[in-house]
């Protein structure tokens, strides 16, 4: 993993930590429902625990934004790593519903495809300070790319319990072993982040602070990001796979191949984002790569054949995530350095809550036979978000504007 020139050595530690977390998130999102069903909980229980994980992560992230400035970021990262280790250990060791529900709420498990954990705002703030302005977008792109790639690899690890079962290990014990691996990863991240610079050396120039001068900008960004996240929740990968099964009768193997290639295109696009941003600016990259991606989503919904639908969806994958690293860099560029941790938190939490609200609606639309409606609604709402954020912030100066 190569760190861009001008970045302090701590960036490498943060990228390695992100890689480790993404790997475990990749298989936990798949194995968590299987584990809960193996314990005897019904589908309602699986949904309730999944909701608890999203809600708990959002509230903890909000707390970091509101009170985190009172503590060194390094200390908070170490606490988060301990919480991750405890989450894996208790999940593997408990069998009753209520204790597992509490672990889900207070822990760090992530049932979604993106990063919604308490680590996110803390790592973003450290990354923003770890790079010069002209390299910040490239660093955020590598951070996002690392997460996407390692989550894909982690998803392959979801097959490990089957391998262990074939070797004679009980199915439930094989699943528990994967959560103990999650625990061990939390321990590894703890020792990794102990190597981060001490707060006195790192944060003396710009100590963290609650939102102040940038509050109005952050509030507007959070509202717009929530619209984008709500729209994205209508077509999570699970729902998109369901649409392909129902609309075209796609097999599981074929769907797996599609999502593999879509994931590779998404990861590659995030590496291209800094190059594009240097030429047209952060905001323009966010908007003018996102709009064609969302048009592609609408065209896929209306496509007459599987081939055309997959082509439009792959085009969407190539473009739709270029806004992720540029969005993070844009937020860090339009707020003061002291407000970065708070800004990352207050823009991440509404996204998490909004994204958790819409999958139920998407599933309901599928259930009544309106197969194209979630995809079309997603595309239309995301285009509305693109136009709204461009109009609201096209005159806001970032530092520097073309980093």
C-alpha positions as CSV (number, residue, x, y, z in Angstrom):
1,X,0.0,0.0,0.0
2,X,1.6,3.2,-1.2
3,X,0.9,6.5,0.7
4,X,0.9,9.6,-1.5
5,X,3.9,12.0,-1.2
6,X,3.7,14.6,1.5
7,X,1.7,12.4,3.9
8,X,2.9,11.7,7.4
9,X,3.8,8.1,8.3
10,X,0.6,7.8,10.5
11,X,-1.4,7.7,7.3
12,X,-0.1,4.2,6.6
13,X,-1.3,3.1,10.0
14,X,-4.7,4.5,9.4
15,X,-4.9,2.8,6.0
16,X,-3.8,-0.6,7.4
17,X,-6.4,-0.2,10.2
18,X,-9.1,0.6,7.6
19,X,-8.1,-2.5,5.6
20,X,-8.4,-4.8,8.6
21,X,-11.8,-3.4,9.6
22,X,-13.1,-3.6,6.0
23,X,-12.0,-7.2,5.8
24,X,-14.0,-8.2,8.9
25,X,-17.0,-6.1,7.9
26,X,-17.0,-7.9,4.5
27,X,-17.8,-11.3,6.1
28,X,-19.7,-10.1,9.2
29,X,-22.4,-8.5,7.0
30,X,-23.0,-11.9,5.4
31,X,-22.5,-14.2,8.4
32,X,-24.4,-12.2,11.0
33,X,-27.9,-13.3,9.8
34,X,-26.7,-16.9,9.3
35,X,-25.3,-16.9,12.9
36,X,-28.5,-15.5,14.3
37,X,-30.7,-18.0,12.5
38,X,-28.4,-20.8,13.7
39,X,-29.0,-19.6,17.3
40,X,-32.7,-20.0,16.6
41,X,-33.8,-16.4,16.1
42,X,-36.4,-15.7,13.4
43,X,-36.1,-13.2,10.6
44,X,-37.7,-10.5,12.7
45,X,-34.9,-11.0,15.3
46,X,-32.3,-10.7,12.6
47,X,-33.8,-7.5,11.4
48,X,-34.1,-6.0,14.9
49,X,-30.5,-6.8,15.7
50,X,-29.4,-5.3,12.3
51,X,-31.3,-2.2,13.0
52,X,-29.8,-2.0,16.5
53,X,-26.3,-2.1,15.0
54,X,-27.0,0.8,12.6
55,X,-28.8,2.9,15.3
56,X,-26.1,2.3,17.9
57,X,-23.3,3.2,15.5
58,X,-25.1,6.4,14.4
59,X,-25.6,7.5,18.0
60,X,-22.0,6.7,19.0
61,X,-20.7,8.6,16.0
62,X,-23.0,11.6,17.0
63,X,-21.5,11.4,20.5
64,X,-18.0,11.6,19.1
65,X,-18.9,14.7,17.2
66,X,-20.5,16.4,20.2
67,X,-18.2,15.4,23.0
68,X,-15.2,13.9,21.2
69,X,-13.2,17.2,21.1
70,X,-12.7,16.9,24.9
71,X,-10.5,13.8,24.4
72,X,-7.4,13.1,22.2
73,X,-8.4,11.4,18.9
74,X,-5.8,8.7,19.5
75,X,-7.3,7.8,22.8
76,X,-10.8,7.5,21.2
77,X,-9.4,5.3,18.4
78,X,-7.9,3.0,21.0
79,X,-11.2,2.8,22.9
80,X,-13.0,2.0,19.6
81,X,-10.5,-0.8,19.0
82,X,-11.2,-2.2,22.5
83,X,-15.0,-2.0,21.8
84,X,-14.5,-3.9,18.5
85,X,-12.6,-6.7,20.3
86,X,-15.3,-6.9,23.0
87,X,-18.1,-6.9,20.3
88,X,-16.5,-10.0,18.6
89,X,-15.9,-11.8,21.9
90,X,-19.4,-11.2,23.3
91,X,-21.1,-12.0,20.0
92,X,-19.3,-15.3,19.8
93,X,-19.9,-16.2,23.5
94,X,-23.6,-15.2,23.9
95,X,-26.7,-17.1,22.8
96,X,-29.6,-15.2,24.3
97,X,-31.4,-12.6,22.2
98,X,-31.5,-9.6,24.6
99,X,-27.8,-9.7,25.5
100,X,-26.9,-9.9,21.8
101,X,-29.3,-7.0,21.0
102,X,-27.4,-4.9,23.6
103,X,-24.0,-6.0,22.1
104,X,-25.3,-5.0,18.6
105,X,-26.4,-1.6,19.9
106,X,-23.3,-0.7,21.8
107,X,-20.8,-2.6,19.6
108,X,-19.1,-2.0,16.3
109,X,-20.6,-4.6,13.9
110,X,-21.6,-3.3,10.5
111,X,-24.3,-5.0,8.5
112,X,-24.2,-2.6,5.6
113,X,-21.9,-2.3,2.6
114,X,-20.4,1.0,3.7
115,X,-18.5,2.1,6.9
116,X,-20.9,3.4,9.5
117,X,-18.8,2.8,12.6
118,X,-17.5,5.2,15.2
119,X,-14.0,4.8,13.7
120,X,-15.0,6.7,10.6
121,X,-15.1,10.4,11.8
122,X,-11.9,9.8,14.0
123,X,-10.0,8.3,11.1
124,X,-11.2,11.0,8.7
125,X,-10.0,13.8,11.0
126,X,-6.6,12.2,11.4
127,X,-6.3,11.6,7.7
128,X,-7.1,15.2,6.9
129,X,-4.3,16.4,9.2
130,X,-1.9,13.7,7.9
131,X,-1.7,15.2,4.4
132,X,-1.0,18.5,2.7
133,X,-4.0,20.1,1.0
134,X,-2.9,19.1,-2.5
135,X,-2.7,15.4,-1.5
136,X,-5.7,15.1,0.8
137,X,-8.1,14.0,-1.9
138,X,-5.7,11.3,-3.1
139,X,-5.4,10.1,0.5
140,X,-9.1,9.9,1.0
141,X,-9.4,8.1,-2.3
142,X,-6.9,5.5,-1.1
143,X,-8.7,5.2,2.1
144,X,-12.0,4.5,0.3
145,X,-10.4,2.2,-2.2
146,X,-8.7,0.2,0.5
147,X,-12.1,-0.2,2.3
148,X,-13.9,-1.3,-0.9
149,X,-11.2,-3.8,-2.0
150,X,-10.7,-5.4,1.5
151,X,-14.5,-5.6,2.1
152,X,-14.7,-7.6,-1.2
153,X,-12.0,-9.9,-0.1
154,X,-13.6,-10.2,3.3
155,X,-16.9,-11.3,1.6
156,X,-15.0,-14.3,0.2
157,X,-14.1,-15.2,3.7
158,X,-17.8,-15.9,4.4
159,X,-17.1,-19.3,2.9
160,X,-14.7,-20.3,5.7
161,X,-17.5,-21.7,8.0
162,X,-18.5,-24.1,5.3
163,X,-14.9,-25.2,4.9
164,X,-14.6,-25.7,8.6
165,X,-17.9,-27.6,8.7
166,X,-16.7,-29.9,6.0
167,X,-13.5,-30.5,8.1
168,X,-15.7,-31.7,11.0
169,X,-16.3,-28.5,13.0
170,X,-19.9,-28.0,14.1
171,X,-21.7,-25.4,12.1
172,X,-22.4,-23.1,15.0
173,X,-18.9,-23.3,16.3
174,X,-17.5,-22.5,12.9
175,X,-19.6,-19.3,12.8
176,X,-18.5,-18.4,16.4
177,X,-14.9,-18.8,15.2
178,X,-15.3,-16.0,12.6
179,X,-16.6,-13.6,15.3
180,X,-13.5,-14.5,17.4
181,X,-11.5,-13.5,14.4
182,X,-13.4,-10.2,14.4
183,X,-12.3,-9.9,18.1
184,X,-8.7,-10.7,17.3
185,X,-8.8,-8.0,14.5
186,X,-9.9,-5.5,17.1
187,X,-6.9,-6.4,19.3
188,X,-4.6,-6.0,16.3
189,X,-6.0,-2.6,15.5
190,X,-5.5,-1.5,19.1
191,X,-1.8,-2.3,19.0
192,X,-1.6,-0.7,15.5
193,X,-3.2,2.5,16.7
194,X,-0.9,2.6,19.8
195,X,1.8,3.6,17.3
196,X,0.0,6.8,16.3
197,X,1.7,10.0,17.4
198,X,0.8,11.2,20.9
199,X,-1.8,13.9,20.9
200,X,0.6,16.5,22.2
201,X,2.8,16.1,19.2
202,X,0.0,15.8,16.7
203,X,-2.9,17.9,17.8
204,X,-1.3,20.9,19.5
205,X,-1.6,23.2,16.5
206,X,-5.3,22.6,15.9
207,X,-6.9,20.9,18.9
208,X,-10.4,19.4,18.1
209,X,-13.4,21.6,18.8
210,X,-17.1,21.3,18.5
211,X,-18.8,22.8,15.5
212,X,-18.7,26.6,15.5
213,X,-17.9,28.8,12.5
214,X,-18.7,26.0,10.0
215,X,-21.9,24.9,11.7
216,X,-24.3,26.2,9.0
217,X,-22.2,24.6,6.2
218,X,-22.1,21.3,8.0
219,X,-25.9,21.3,8.7
220,X,-26.6,22.0,5.0
221,X,-24.2,19.2,3.9
222,X,-25.7,16.8,6.4
223,X,-29.2,17.4,5.1
224,X,-28.2,16.9,1.5
225,X,-26.1,13.8,2.3
226,X,-29.1,12.4,4.0
227,X,-31.2,12.7,0.8
228,X,-28.4,10.9,-1.1
229,X,-28.2,8.1,1.5
230,X,-31.9,7.6,1.6
231,X,-32.0,7.2,-2.1
232,X,-29.1,4.8,-2.0
233,X,-30.9,2.7,0.6
234,X,-33.6,1.9,-1.9
235,X,-31.2,-0.2,-4.0
236,X,-28.7,-1.7,-1.6
237,X,-26.8,-4.6,-3.1
238,X,-29.2,-7.1,-1.5
239,X,-32.2,-5.3,-3.1
240,X,-30.4,-4.9,-6.4
241,X,-29.7,-8.7,-6.5
242,X,-33.4,-9.3,-5.7
243,X,-34.4,-7.1,-8.6
244,X,-32.1,-9.0,-11.0
245,X,-33.5,-12.3,-9.7
246,X,-37.1,-11.2,-10.1
247,X,-36.8,-9.2,-13.3
248,X,-34.5,-11.4,-15.3
249,X,-34.3,-14.7,-13.4
250,X,-30.5,-14.3,-12.9
251,X,-28.8,-17.2,-11.2
252,X,-26.9,-16.8,-7.9
253,X,-23.6,-17.6,-9.7
254,X,-24.2,-15.1,-12.4
255,X,-25.2,-12.5,-9.8
256,X,-22.0,-13.2,-7.9
257,X,-19.9,-12.6,-11.1
258,X,-21.8,-9.3,-11.7
259,X,-21.2,-8.0,-8.2
260,X,-17.5,-9.0,-8.4
261,X,-17.0,-6.9,-11.6
262,X,-19.1,-4.1,-10.3
263,X,-17.0,-4.0,-7.1
264,X,-13.8,-3.9,-9.1
265,X,-15.1,-1.0,-11.2
266,X,-16.2,0.9,-8.1
267,X,-12.8,0.4,-6.5
268,X,-11.0,1.6,-9.6
269,X,-13.2,4.7,-9.9
270,X,-12.2,5.8,-6.4
271,X,-8.5,5.8,-7.4
272,X,-9.4,7.9,-10.5
273,X,-11.3,10.4,-8.4
274,X,-8.3,12.5,-7.3
275,X,-7.1,12.8,-10.9
276,X,-10.5,14.1,-11.9
277,X,-10.8,16.4,-8.9
278,X,-7.4,18.1,-9.6
279,X,-8.8,19.1,-13.1
280,X,-12.4,20.1,-12.4
281,X,-12.5,20.5,-8.6
282,X,-14.0,18.6,-5.7
283,X,-17.6,19.7,-6.0
284,X,-17.7,19.3,-9.8
285,X,-16.3,15.8,-9.5
286,X,-19.0,14.9,-6.9
287,X,-21.8,16.2,-9.1
288,X,-20.8,15.6,-12.7
289,X,-19.8,12.0,-12.3
290,X,-22.8,11.2,-10.1
291,X,-25.5,12.5,-12.5
292,X,-24.5,10.1,-15.4
293,X,-24.3,7.3,-12.8
294,X,-27.9,8.0,-11.7
295,X,-29.2,8.3,-15.2
296,X,-27.7,4.9,-15.8
297,X,-29.6,3.5,-12.8
298,X,-32.9,4.8,-14.3
299,X,-32.0,3.4,-17.8
300,X,-31.2,0.0,-16.2
301,X,-34.6,0.0,-14.5
302,X,-36.3,0.5,-17.9
303,X,-33.9,-1.8,-19.9
304,X,-35.6,-4.3,-22.2
305,X,-33.0,-7.1,-21.7
306,X,-30.6,-8.4,-19.1
307,X,-27.6,-7.5,-21.2
308,X,-28.6,-3.8,-21.4
309,X,-29.5,-3.7,-17.7
310,X,-26.1,-5.1,-16.7
311,X,-24.3,-2.8,-19.0
312,X,-26.0,0.3,-17.5
313,X,-25.4,-1.0,-14.0
314,X,-21.7,-1.6,-14.7
315,X,-21.5,1.9,-16.0
316,X,-23.1,3.2,-12.8
317,X,-20.6,1.2,-10.8
318,X,-17.8,2.9,-12.7
319,X,-19.0,6.4,-11.9
320,X,-21.3,6.3,-8.8
321,X,-18.6,6.1,-6.1
322,X,-16.2,8.8,-7.4
323,X,-18.0,11.2,-5.1
324,X,-17.1,9.2,-2.0
325,X,-13.5,10.3,-1.5
326,X,-14.1,13.7,-3.0
327,X,-17.1,14.2,-0.7
328,X,-15.0,13.4,2.4
329,X,-12.2,15.7,1.1
330,X,-14.7,18.5,0.4
331,X,-16.1,18.4,3.9
332,X,-12.6,18.5,5.4
333,X,-11.7,21.4,3.1
334,X,-14.7,23.7,3.9
335,X,-14.5,23.5,7.7
336,X,-11.7,24.7,10.0
337,X,-9.1,22.1,11.0
338,X,-10.3,22.1,14.6
339,X,-13.9,21.2,13.5
340,X,-13.0,18.3,11.2
341,X,-13.8,15.5,13.6
342,X,-17.1,17.1,14.5
343,X,-17.9,17.8,10.9
344,X,-17.2,14.2,9.9
345,X,-19.5,12.9,12.6
346,X,-22.3,15.3,12.0
347,X,-22.3,14.5,8.3
348,X,-22.0,10.7,8.8
349,X,-24.7,10.2,11.3
350,X,-27.7,11.5,9.3
351,X,-26.5,9.5,6.3
352,X,-26.5,6.3,8.5
353,X,-30.0,7.0,9.8
354,X,-31.4,7.9,6.4
355,X,-29.9,4.9,4.7
356,X,-31.4,2.6,7.4
357,X,-34.9,4.0,6.7
358,X,-35.3,3.3,3.0
359,X,-34.6,-0.5,2.4
360,X,-37.9,-1.3,4.0
361,X,-39.6,0.9,1.4
362,X,-37.6,-0.6,-1.4
363,X,-38.6,-4.1,-0.4
364,X,-42.3,-3.1,-0.1
365,X,-42.2,-1.7,-3.6
366,X,-40.8,-5.0,-4.9
367,X,-43.4,-7.0,-2.9
368,X,-46.3,-5.2,-4.6
369,X,-44.8,-5.9,-8.1
370,X,-43.4,-2.4,-8.8
371,X,-40.0,-3.8,-9.7
372,X,-38.7,-0.7,-11.5
373,X,-39.9,1.8,-9.0
374,X,-37.0,1.6,-6.4
375,X,-34.4,2.0,-9.1
376,X,-36.1,4.9,-10.8
377,X,-36.8,6.6,-7.4
378,X,-33.2,6.1,-6.4
379,X,-31.9,7.7,-9.7
380,X,-34.4,10.6,-9.5
381,X,-33.7,11.4,-5.9
382,X,-29.9,11.2,-6.3
383,X,-30.1,13.6,-9.4
384,X,-32.1,16.0,-7.2
385,X,-29.3,15.7,-4.6
386,X,-26.6,16.4,-7.2
387,X,-28.3,19.5,-8.5
388,X,-29.1,20.8,-5.0
389,X,-25.6,20.4,-3.6
390,X,-24.1,22.0,-6.7
391,X,-26.4,25.0,-6.5
392,X,-25.9,25.3,-2.7
393,X,-22.0,25.1,-2.7
394,X,-20.8,26.0,-6.1
395,X,-19.7,29.4,-4.7
396,X,-18.2,28.1,-1.5
397,X,-14.5,28.3,-1.5
398,X,-12.5,25.2,-0.3
399,X,-8.9,25.3,0.6
400,X,-7.5,24.9,-1.9
401,X,-10.4,24.8,-4.4
402,X,-8.8,22.2,-6.7
403,X,-7.0,20.0,-4.3
